[in-house]
Amino acid sequence: MVRKSNGPSNRPDGFTGLEPRRLTMNGFRINMTAAQFDALRGLIYDRSGIHYPESRRPALESRLSRRLRDLGIPDYDRYIRSLLSPETRDIEFRELINHITVNETSFLRNPPQLEVFEHHLLPDLIRRRRPHRQLRIWSAACSTGQEPYTLAMQVHRTIGREIADWNIHILGTDISEKALAAAWLGRYAREAVRTLPPAMLEAYFIEHGDDVRVVPAIRNMVQFKTLNLKDAARVMCMEIFDVIFCRNVMIYFDDEMKERCAALLAARLADDGAMFIGHSESLRNLKVPLEAMGLPHAFAYRKVTGLGHAA
Ligand SMILES: C[S@@+](CC[C@H](N)C(=O)[O-])C[C@H]1O[C@@H](n2cnc3c(N)ncnc32)[C@H](O)[C@@H]1O
């Protein structure tokens, strides 16, 4: 691929993205050397906790090839320099994250867990929080928003007409700004809601051209914020939540990062709160201040307080 130069660059590495470059590509893929793979996975791990074992090297190559192609950069050495340069590192890291994160999600993902949340945990929590009428729920790694919106719908139909008297804070966070931009919109392809129960579709979505939108009553219950789970200082500034969902992100972490992430989340969990992880994820054999709650058909964790279990 050859691009034309369009004047001087103001990037420290001199790269304009438009200068003539012949990309050495294998199909759409630009191959990485072992040293380049090591450098990139080290940078990614240090800043996000996302772990790339050798088996996921083709996935990284395929995703970063797209980024290199967009930039017109012919090889990874130059790209690595832009990830290290003080002037470009933060901007390019955000773009890299937008390219490499797996944002797969859906409404009502893993129904057994959500049934346990709605029918076992939530009614109990509502009873205990009734004196203050405040509920705080966090979907950490919420991707494009389907998870926190699902939780909002469940809270909405469980509390019913009293909802206006409650102070409900549902927060969705993610490291990917691109995913969060879609979450803010609350607009989805019809395909995304095709398998939802008709009553849920009827109550919580409105048609919007070829797409559907989450109704304002639900949209307004949820806020979104960028948050990197590797950033301990920022996680520790979060408020305390009654329920935390952190599903299908720890599969991308190694054991050290899983322990670190679980400890941070436990620190933001109310003593009588509950935390869900993905149904295929496990905290077994890890040193985490959480213990399984022994619920029917789904795992949830509560915090180990050292004071016995909160009621
Ligand atoms: C597969 S999605 C899971 C979405 C949702 N929780 C679910 O289960 O359907 C994984 C999300 O984790 C996010 N992620 C990866 N590393 C992260 C990190 N260090 N901090 C916060 N989010 C992260 C990705 O951007 C992605 O949107």
The ligand as a Gaussian input file, in Angstrom:
#p B3LYP/6-31G(d) Opt

LIG

0 1
 C      -15.944000      -9.599000      26.682000
 S      -16.273000      -7.966000      27.268000
 C      -17.333000      -8.309000      28.647000
 C      -18.548000      -7.389000      28.684000
 C      -19.583000      -7.737000      29.766000
 N      -19.011000      -7.638000      31.092000
 C      -20.180000      -9.095000      29.528000
 O      -19.857000     -10.033000      30.265000
 O      -20.971000      -9.251000      28.602000
 C      -14.704000      -7.595000      28.072000
 C      -14.495000      -6.102000      28.324000
 O      -13.412000      -5.935000      29.220000
 C      -12.780000      -4.700000      28.913000
 N      -11.448000      -4.668000      29.538000
 C      -10.331000      -5.368000      29.196000
 N       -9.312000      -5.039000      30.003000
 C       -9.782000      -4.120000      30.887000
 C       -9.197000      -3.393000      31.962000
 N       -7.908000      -3.541000      32.297000
 N       -9.967000      -2.524000      32.639000
 C      -11.279000      -2.353000      32.303000
 N      -11.877000      -3.005000      31.286000
 C      -11.150000      -3.878000      30.596000
 C      -12.776000      -4.695000      27.397000
 O      -12.626000      -3.410000      26.852000
 C      -14.133000      -5.335000      27.068000
 O      -15.102000      -4.360000      26.781000

